[in-house]
Each structure stands twice: as structure tokens, then as C-alpha cells.
Amino acid sequence: MPVWSSGGVGCTARSRHPHQPLARVPAALFTLPKRAGLLVPIQPSHLLHLCANIDLPRGVARGSTFCELFVEDVEAANQTGGLLRRFLEARGDGDRGCCGGGSLLARCLGGDGDELPAVAVVRGFGGFPFGWYGGHGGVERDFFRRRKAIWITRGGPWKLPHTHVKYRKSLKPVHIPVKDRETGRETKKSLIEYVKETCPDLAGEHAQFVPTPWLFNGHLQTAYASAFNKSQTGSEVMYERKLIDTPDGGQIALDWTPILTQKPFDDTPTLVVLHGLTGGSHESYVRGLLEIVTRSPYNFRAVVVNFRGCAESKLVTPQLYSGAYTDDLRIALRYIRSEIPNAKLMAIGFSLGSNVLVKYLGEEGDRTPFIAGISVGNPFDFLCSSILLDRTWVGKNVYSHSMCNSLKASFARHADMLLSNPELDSTSIAAARTLREFDTAVTRVVFGYDTVNDYYRDASSSRFITRVRVPLLCLNAVDDPIAAGECIPYDECRFNPNVLLATTSQGGHLGWFEGLVDPKRWCIKPLSQFIAAMLESNLESPPVDGATNGATTDSSLKSQLRN
């Protein structure tokens, strides 16, 4: 029962069962150039039948045409992955490598707006740089040599591939005190119930992320995020910097927005922001959020806590920052509370900063001045993340190497001060090629750990998340190549009634870009909605006198203030 004719004129998928539908591929498609990829639309009801019921003739030369299923999401890919293996084995190509189900994601280019044409020519697609294909790589090389494939996906006009936000929560989530707008009385609602009412982009039928079509996997989303430096709304964020001294003689740079001449210190609800590795208040993911929440209709205040030596701040002692070090956050909070003692405080951290925040919240429990927190792109388990990062060529030679170079560049800016520590070896630092090697040569030494694994274990916020006592939203992308989905502490998040874990199957590391022509970060919408929901609730920061562990008022901090 031939499917592909030996002359390559047309294709018909015939079912072995008389009551199953048929799918026909137009013969005209094969008149396209040989080096073009073909997107052949097959209705969803035909997809499994096409894969499961076809027989390929032995007369077709091996490798003459590579056929791949092009499915909508990871779940559908897992269902059809085994069938695809049968598909290739039927051609006699099973020994040359076969796609695994988890690597098949929905992708498409072309079309206008939200709908795509039924047939589109796709040129130059390849899996090797982006990890589309599993197996032994034979199909990857064949595909690159000829760039010829048939892609099977939904037929007719259909919406761009999207991923729904999935959330995990405790069976008995914490209740949030809120004020009834009609009666003015205070009521209590469960965390997830309150989020569904106030955060439509985070929970509910409209909570979905539609990635930019040409940023179709975590690697591309992450790469674009590293280069993205645009405004989310076209409005710039202006900062006013304050420097505070630390007990060990160091200093921390705090960047306030709006500037104090526009908005003097008062009881305005305030968002405290922690940035990622070697970042600062200048990062696009920080500015993109702040230009939303500090303007109408929210009009909140924000302050970015820049880690030591970051954001063009001067390092005045050999002390650095790390994913395990939370004391600088306590010092910053003590100063912030001394300036705005009656303001509600909420915190958000990105990447490394999210790990520091979650670890701090777990250490402090109910003594923190924050009423709520947000963790974005958190690696959670440093040891797990390190192992997974160094396990692949891309992880070790692209991501880990890039982060190592960023740290080395930061180290070089402060080399005179840092090398005053006699235990640091400049030769070992210069020779570092991966993040693990840099942490072995620098972080482990500065913070007095016996081994780098000892540091990674101590830094992991996954150990502390069960102790968090304020509402905490954790947002991660499962395809994040840096904060890997395998390291997300699902069980710990479900255990804690204060924690709401939201994941998307796509988004990369601090990416989540949507839009075809001028991509913007989708995550800004659910994050700003959650911030507003928490700061506008009846949750209250504890009195200044009742906070502990660095959260109490210390009037001497004002005398340490520098401009």
C-alpha cells in the first residue's frame, strides 16, 4: 500500500481501518524547490492515523526525504513520539537516530496576525543549534545537508502555538484578607481564589503565553533576552541612587524610582527588587516591570537593591555577593524601613536574586517586613542546576562559559580590591572557563566553603521554601536552559500553603517574549497584576519595632547615607 510514490509526485495516507478518516497531501507541493522545507497541513483527527497506519515502500532511497511530525505542545509530542519512531523504523531509518517525543514542539513561521496559512514554505529550519532532535544526530546532519523536510501540523487557519500557565498549590492554601468593595468589610479569600479574581494573566482561561514564532524554544528566548534592551512601554525609568554602608566597611547601592524630588518618602506601597547575576537596576527585565508598576494606575514606589560591585557601584571591601548570602538584603531592608516605616513592602527577585529572596524569606519566616514575594526564573537547586548545565555541550560551552566570562569581567573591574584577599589565586581565576570553575576559584574561597558543592548545597533556596510564611509566587519556564525545569521543587511548593508555583512550558530564562514584529515580555503582565493584588490587599507589614533580624529601625543608618 504505497504512501510515497517513487517519483515523488504525491502522497496519500490510507487507514488500515475502513471507518478511519483519510488524509491527502496535495501533489502540487512536490513541485517546490528541492531545498525548501514543506509544511503539509493535516487535521488533528488525522494526525495519529497518518503516523500509525502508513506503510513506506522500500523503493524510496533511504534519507531521500525526512518526515517529522510537527505537533502543538509537549504533551501531544509525548503521545506521538513513539508513533514517530515507528514511522522512521518503517522506512528503515531507525538505526540512524530517531526523534524523542519530548523534543517535538509546535512551531511555525509566516502568516498575518493570529492565523497562519494552511500551507507555508519554511526554509532553513534546523534542529542542531536548538536541540530539536534527539537520538544520535544522523537526521540532524541529513537535514542540514539538504534542508528538505515535510512538517505535519494542523490544517487550515489555526492560532499560534501557545502554552497555558500551570500552577501548583497546597491543598489548603493560605487565606488573604481583602476589603469588600461594596460593603467595605474585610473578608478572607484563599490565595488561589484571590489570584484568579485579580490576576487574569496568571490564573484562569486567559492565562496563556503565546511565544514569538521565531523565538520558538528556550534557547532562542534566552538568547533574545540577553540582547533585549528595549522599553516595555516607551517610558524610561529614572533612578535616584543612595549608598548605604555595611558593618564590614562595604557599601550597597539602592536605586529608587520615582526619584525623590518627584515622590518624597511617604507611605506609598513599595516594591523591593533583586536582580540577577552581574546585573543591576539597568536590566531590561527590571525596567520593564518598574515602568508599569510605578506609573498609573498603580503608582507604587520601587527600590532596586544592587548587589555589591554591580550596576557601576564601587567595591570598597574584598567582600562579594553570592546566591547564599542574604545579610546584605537585611541591611538594605533596615535602611528602607527607617526611611518609609509605614509603607507596605513587597519583594521580587529575578534569577540569582530570586534565590536570595526565597532563601531570605525561608530564614526569616514570619519576621520579615515583606507582606509577599515573587520569584522569577529561580534556579532553586544550585547543585542540580550545575550538574545539568555542565552535562550538555551547549550548557557547558555556551551558558556556563558566558556566565563565567561575565563574572570574570566583573572581577576584573574590582581586581585591585578583590586580590587584596591573599587566598584568591589570580591564575586560577583567569583559567576558569565555566561557572563551576569560577565559583571554585572565587566564591568558595571568599565565603569560606570547603568545596564548591558545599556552597551550592547551602545556597539552594529549595531547602528553605517550605519555611516561607508570606504569600510567594514562583514563576518559571520549564524549558529554561539555565534554571532547569528538573530543579523546580514541586513537592516543596505544594507542601507550603503560602506558595503558588506557576510554570509555562516555554519562555527560556527571563524571556517569555511574545509578539511577531516587536516582541515584549509577556511575564510583565501577570507579575504586575500579582504585585497590585498583594499591595492592594489588607496584608500589612509588621510594625517596625516588632521586626527582627535586621528589619528593625536603626537611626544610625541615616548617618551612614551618602549621595
C-alpha positions in Angstrom: 0.0 0.0 0.0 2.3 2.8 -1.2 2.4 6.1 0.5 5.2 8.0 -1.2 5.4 7.3 -5.0 8.8 6.6 -6.3 8.7 9.6 -8.5 7.9 11.9 -5.6 4.7 13.2 -7.2 2.2 12.9 -4.3 1.4 11.3 -1.1 -1.7 9.7 0.3 -2.1 8.4 3.9 -4.5 5.4 3.9 -6.0 3.9 7.0 -6.0 0.2 7.6 -9.4 0.6 9.2 -12.4 1.4 6.9 -14.0 3.8 9.3 -11.0 5.9 10.0 -10.5 9.2 8.0 -8.1 9.6 5.2 -5.6 12.4 4.8 -4.3 13.5 1.4 -1.2 15.6 0.7 -1.5 17.7 -2.5 0.9 16.5 -5.2 1.5 20.2 -6.2 3.6 20.6 -3.1 6.3 18.5 -4.6 6.9 21.0 -7.4 8.5 23.3 -4.9 12.3 23.7 -4.9 14.1 20.6 -3.6 15.9 22.7 -0.9 12.7 24.0 0.5 11.0 22.6 3.6 7.4 21.7 3.1 4.7 22.4 5.7 1.9 20.0 5.0 -1.4 20.6 6.9 -3.0 17.5 8.4 -6.1 17.8 10.6 -5.6 16.8 14.2 -8.1 13.9 13.8 -5.9 12.5 11.0 -2.5 13.0 12.8 -2.3 9.8 14.7 -3.8 7.8 11.9 -1.2 9.1 9.5 1.6 8.2 11.7 0.3 4.8 12.9 -1.2 3.3 9.8 1.1 4.1 6.9 3.5 1.7 5.2 6.5 3.2 3.4 7.8 1.4 0.3 11.4 0.1 0.4 11.9 1.5 -3.1 12.4 5.0 -1.7 16.0 5.7 -1.1 17.0 5.9 2.5 17.3 9.6 3.6 15.7 10.9 0.4 13.1 12.7 2.4 13.0 13.2 6.2 9.5 13.3 7.6 8.8 14.8 11.0 5.6 15.3 13.0 5.1 18.9 13.9 2.8 18.9 17.0 1.3 21.6 19.1 2.8 21.0 22.6 4.9 18.8 24.7 2.0 16.6 25.9 0.9 15.9 22.3 4.6 15.3 21.4 4.9 12.7 24.1 1.8 10.9 22.8 3.1 10.8 19.2 6.8 10.3 19.9 6.5 6.5 19.9 4.5 6.6 16.8 7.1 8.7 15.1 9.7 6.2 16.0 7.6 3.5 14.2 7.3 5.9 11.3 11.1 6.2 10.9 11.7 2.5 11.6 9.2 1.6 8.8 11.5 3.5 6.4 14.5 1.6 7.7 15.9 4.8 9.3 15.5 3.6 12.9 19.2 2.9 13.2 20.2 6.4 12.2 18.6 8.2 15.1 15.0 9.0 16.0 13.3 12.0 17.5 12.3 11.6 21.1 8.7 12.7 21.9 9.8 15.5 24.3 11.8 17.3 21.7 8.9 17.8 19.3 7.3 21.2 19.9 4.8 23.2 17.9 6.5 25.7 15.6 5.5 27.7 12.5 6.5 30.8 10.6 4.6 33.1 8.3 1.0 34.4 8.1 -0.5 37.5 9.5 -1.9 38.2 12.9 -3.1 35.3 14.9 -3.8 32.9 12.0 -1.4 31.1 9.7 -1.9 29.9 6.1 -2.8 26.3 5.5 0.4 25.7 3.6 3.6 27.6 4.1 7.2 27.2 2.8 9.7 27.0 5.6 13.3 27.5 4.7 16.5 26.9 6.7 14.9 25.2 9.7 17.4 23.0 11.6 17.4 21.3 14.9 21.1 21.1 15.9 21.7 24.5 17.4 18.4 24.5 19.2 18.1 20.9 20.3 15.1 19.9 18.3 16.2 16.4 17.6 17.2 13.6 19.9 18.9 10.3 19.1 22.3 10.0 17.5 22.3 13.0 15.2 22.1 11.3 11.9 18.9 13.0 10.9 20.4 16.3 12.0 23.2 16.1 9.6 21.0 14.9 6.8 18.6 17.8 7.4 21.4 20.4 7.4 22.9 19.0 4.2 19.7 19.1 2.2 17.3 21.3 4.2 14.5 19.3 3.0 11.7 18.0 5.2 8.0 17.6 5.5 6.3 19.1 8.5 2.9 17.8 9.6 0.7 20.1 11.7 -2.8 21.3 12.0 -4.6 22.1 8.8 -6.4 25.3 7.8 -6.1 28.5 9.8 -5.1 27.9 13.4 -3.8 30.0 16.2 -0.2 30.4 17.0 1.2 27.7 19.4 0.6 28.8 23.0 1.3 27.4 26.5 -1.2 27.7 29.3 0.1 28.7 32.7 0.1 25.7 35.0 0.1 26.3 38.7 0.7 24.0 41.7 -0.6 24.9 45.1 -1.2 23.5 48.5 -4.5 21.6 49.1 -5.1 24.2 51.9 -3.8 27.5 50.6 -3.3 30.5 52.9 -6.2 33.0 53.1 -5.6 36.6 52.1 -7.5 39.4 54.0 -9.2 41.7 51.4 -11.6 44.5 51.6 -15.0 44.0 50.0 -15.5 46.9 47.6 -19.3 47.0 48.0 -19.7 46.6 51.8 -16.2 47.9 52.9 -15.9 44.9 55.2 -12.8 42.8 55.4 -13.2 39.2 54.2 -10.7 36.4 53.6 -10.2 34.5 50.4 -7.8 31.7 49.6 -4.7 32.6 47.8 -5.6 30.9 44.5 -9.2 32.2 44.6 -7.9 35.8 45.1 -5.3 35.3 42.3 -8.0 34.1 39.9 -10.1 37.2 40.6 -7.3 39.7 40.4 -4.7 38.2 38.0 -6.3 37.1 34.8 -3.0 36.6 33.0 -1.8 34.3 35.8 -4.8 32.1 36.5 -7.9 31.3 34.5 -8.8 30.6 30.9 -6.9 33.7 29.6 -3.7 32.7 31.5 -1.6 31.7 28.5 1.7 32.6 26.9 1.9 32.8 23.1 5.6 32.9 22.3 7.1 34.9 19.4 7.0 32.4 16.4 10.7 32.9 15.6 11.7 32.5 19.3 10.4 29.0 19.3 12.4 27.4 22.1 14.1 28.2 25.4 17.5 28.7 23.8 16.2 31.4 21.4 14.1 33.1 24.1 17.2 33.2 26.4 19.5 34.5 23.6 17.0 37.2 22.7 16.6 38.1 26.4 20.4 38.6 26.8 20.3 41.1 23.9 17.0 42.8 24.6 17.3 46.3 25.9 14.1 48.0 24.9 11.4 49.7 26.9 8.2 47.8 27.6 6.0 50.9 27.1 8.3 53.5 25.7 8.6 55.3 29.1 12.0 55.4 30.7 12.7 54.6 34.3 14.6 57.3 36.2 16.5 56.3 39.4 17.9 58.2 42.3 20.8 56.4 44.0 21.5 56.2 47.7 24.6 54.4 49.1 24.5 52.8 52.5 27.4 51.4 54.5 27.6 47.9 55.8 29.1 46.8 59.2 32.1 45.3 57.4 33.0 48.6 55.7 31.4 47.8 52.4 28.5 49.6 50.7 25.3 48.8 48.9 23.8 50.9 46.1 20.0 51.4 46.3 18.2 52.9 43.2 14.9 54.5 44.0 12.1 55.2 41.5 10.4 57.6 41.1 13.1 60.0 42.1 12.6 61.6 45.5 12.1 65.1 44.1 9.0 63.8 42.3 7.9 61.5 45.0 9.3 62.2 48.5 9.4 59.4 51.1 5.8 58.6 52.4 3.7 55.5 53.0 3.3 54.6 49.3 3.4 50.8 48.9 7.0 49.9 47.8 8.4 47.1 45.7 11.9 45.9 46.6 13.8 44.4 43.6 16.7 42.0 43.5 18.4 41.5 40.1 20.2 38.5 38.5 23.9 37.5 38.2 26.1 40.5 37.5 23.0 42.6 36.7 21.5 45.7 38.3 18.8 48.3 38.0 19.6 48.8 34.4 18.5 45.3 33.3 15.6 45.3 30.8 13.5 42.8 32.9 13.8 45.2 35.9 13.0 48.4 34.0 10.2 46.7 32.0 8.4 45.9 35.3 9.1 49.1 37.0 7.8 51.3 34.2 4.5 49.6 34.7 4.1 49.4 38.4 5.4 52.9 39.3 3.0 54.6 36.9 -0.8 54.9 36.6 -2.9 53.1 37.5 -0.6 51.5 40.1 1.6 54.4 41.2 3.8 52.3 43.5 7.3 53.1 44.6 10.2 50.8 43.9 13.8 50.4 45.1 16.4 48.1 43.4 19.0 46.6 45.8 22.1 46.3 43.7 24.5 43.6 44.9 28.0 44.7 45.8 30.0 45.9 42.9 27.1 45.7 40.5 25.4 48.4 38.4 28.5 50.6 38.3 28.8 50.7 42.1 32.2 50.7 43.6 33.5 47.7 45.6 35.2 49.1 48.7 36.0 45.8 50.5 37.0 42.3 49.2 33.5 41.0 50.2 31.4 39.9 47.2 27.8 38.7 46.9 26.6 35.2 46.2 23.5 33.1 46.0 23.7 32.1 49.6 24.5 35.5 51.1 21.3 37.2 52.5 22.8 39.6 55.1 23.1 42.5 52.6 19.4 42.3 52.0 18.8 42.6 55.7 21.0 45.6 55.9 19.2 47.2 52.9 15.8 46.5 54.5 16.8 48.1 57.7 17.6 51.3 55.9 14.5 51.1 53.8 12.3 50.6 56.8 14.0 53.6 58.6 13.0 55.8 55.6 9.5 54.6 55.0 8.4 52.9 58.2 4.7 53.0 57.4 4.8 51.7 53.8 3.8 48.2 52.8 6.8 46.3 51.4 6.8 43.6 48.8 9.8 41.9 47.1 10.6 40.4 43.7 13.7 38.6 42.7 15.0 37.6 39.3 17.3 34.6 38.7 20.1 34.7 41.3 18.2 37.5 43.1 15.1 35.3 43.3 17.1 32.6 45.0 18.5 35.1 47.5 15.0 36.3 48.2 13.4 32.9 48.7 16.3 31.8 50.9 15.9 35.0 53.0 12.1 34.5 53.3 12.6 31.0 54.5 15.3 32.1 57.0 13.1 34.9 58.4 9.7 33.1 58.4 7.0 35.4 59.8 9.6 38.0 61.0 10.1 39.5 57.5 8.8 43.0 56.8 7.6 41.9 53.4 3.9 41.1 53.0 4.5 39.0 49.9 7.2 38.0 47.5 7.7 36.9 43.8 10.4 34.6 42.5 11.1 34.7 38.7 13.4 32.3 36.9 14.8 30.8 40.2 17.4 28.0 39.8 16.2 26.7 43.2 18.8 23.9 43.4 22.3 25.1 42.6 23.9 21.7 42.6 21.3 20.2 40.3 21.5 23.2 38.0 25.3 23.0 37.9 25.2 19.3 37.0 22.6 19.8 34.3 24.4 22.8 32.9 27.7 21.0 32.5 26.1 17.8 31.1 25.5 19.2 27.6 27.8 20.9 25.2 25.6 23.9 24.8 25.2 24.2 28.6 28.8 24.0 29.4 30.3 25.8 26.4 27.7 28.5 25.9 25.7 29.3 29.0 28.1 28.3 31.7 31.0 29.8 29.8 29.1 33.1 29.1 28.2 33.5 32.8 31.8 32.7 33.8 33.0 35.5 31.4 30.5 38.0 32.9 31.8 37.2 36.4 35.4 37.4 35.3 34.7 40.8 33.7 33.1 42.0 36.9 36.0 40.6 38.9 38.4 42.5 36.6 36.7 45.8 37.3 37.4 45.3 41.0 40.6 43.3 40.8 42.7 45.6 42.9 40.4 45.4 45.8 39.5 41.7 45.4 43.1 40.5 45.1 43.9 42.0 48.4 42.4 38.7 49.7 45.6 36.6 49.9 43.6 33.4 49.5 42.5 34.3 45.9 44.7 32.9 43.1 44.6 35.2 40.1 46.0 32.3 37.9 43.1 30.0 38.8 40.6 32.8 38.2 42.0 33.6 34.8 41.9 29.9 33.8 38.3 29.5 34.8 36.1 28.6 31.7 32.8 27.6 33.4 30.6 28.9 36.1 31.6 26.0 38.4 35.3 26.7 37.9 34.8 30.4 38.7 32.8 29.5 41.9 35.6 27.1 42.9 38.3 29.7 42.4 36.4 32.7 43.9 33.0 32.2 45.5 34.0 29.2 47.5 37.2 31.0 48.8 35.6 34.4 49.6 32.7 32.8 51.6 34.8 30.1 53.3 33.3 26.9 51.9 35.2 23.7 51.8 34.1 22.7 48.4 32.0 24.3 45.6 29.4 21.6 46.1 29.2 22.7 49.8 28.4 26.2 48.5 25.9 25.0 46.0 24.0 23.0 48.7 24.0 25.9 51.2 22.8 28.4 48.5 19.9 26.3 47.2 16.6 28.1 48.1 14.7 24.8 47.6 15.8 23.9 51.1 14.1 27.0 52.5 10.9 27.3 50.5 8.8 25.2 53.0 9.6 27.7 55.7 8.3 30.8 53.8 5.4 32.4 55.8 4.2 35.1 53.4 2.4 34.6 50.1 5.0 33.7 47.5 4.5 33.4 43.7 7.2 31.4 41.9 7.2 31.8 38.0 9.5 29.5 36.0 9.7 28.3 32.4 10.1 24.5 32.1 12.4 24.9 29.0 14.7 27.4 30.8 18.2 26.2 29.9 19.8 27.8 32.9 17.2 27.4 35.7 16.3 23.9 34.5 12.7 22.6 35.0 14.1 19.4 36.6 15.3 21.5 39.5 11.9 23.1 40.4 10.9 21.9 43.9 7.3 20.9 43.0 6.7 18.9 46.2 8.0 21.6 48.5 5.8 24.2 46.8 2.7 22.0 47.2 3.6 21.5 50.9 3.6 25.2 51.7 0.2 26.8 51.8 1.8 30.2 51.2 3.4 29.2 47.9 1.9 29.4 44.4 4.1 27.8 41.7 3.3 28.9 38.1 5.0 27.3 35.2 4.9 27.7 31.4 6.3 25.0 29.1 8.2 27.7 27.1 9.8 31.0 27.9 13.5 30.4 28.4 15.5 32.2 31.1 13.9 35.5 31.9 12.5 35.6 28.4 8.7 35.0 27.8 8.7 37.2 24.7 5.5 37.5 22.7 4.6 39.4 19.5 5.8 38.9 16.0 7.4 42.2 14.9 8.4 43.9 18.2 8.5 41.2 20.9 7.8 42.3 24.5 7.9 40.3 27.7 4.6 38.6 28.5 5.6 37.9 32.1 5.3 41.6 32.9 1.5 41.4 32.8 1.0 38.6 35.4 3.8 39.9 37.6 2.3 43.4 37.8 -1.1 42.0 38.4 0.1 39.9 41.3 2.1 42.9 42.8 -1.0 45.0 42.7 -3.2 42.3 44.2 -0.9 41.9 47.1 -0.2 45.5 47.8 -3.9 46.5 47.5 -5.0 43.7 49.8 -5.3 44.1 53.6 -2.0 42.4 54.2 0.1 44.6 56.5 3.9 44.8 57.1 4.7 44.1 60.8 5.3 47.2 62.9 8.9 48.4 62.7 9.5 47.7 66.4 8.3 44.2 66.0 10.5 43.1 63.2 13.8 41.3 63.9 17.0 40.1 62.3 17.9 43.4 60.6 14.4 44.5 59.9 14.3 46.9 63.0 14.7 50.6 62.8 18.3 51.7 63.3 18.5 55.5 63.2 22.3 55.3 62.9 21.8 54.1 59.3 20.7 57.6 58.3 24.1 59.0 59.3 25.7 56.4 57.0 23.8 57.6 54.0 25.9 59.0 51.1 24.8 60.6 47.9 
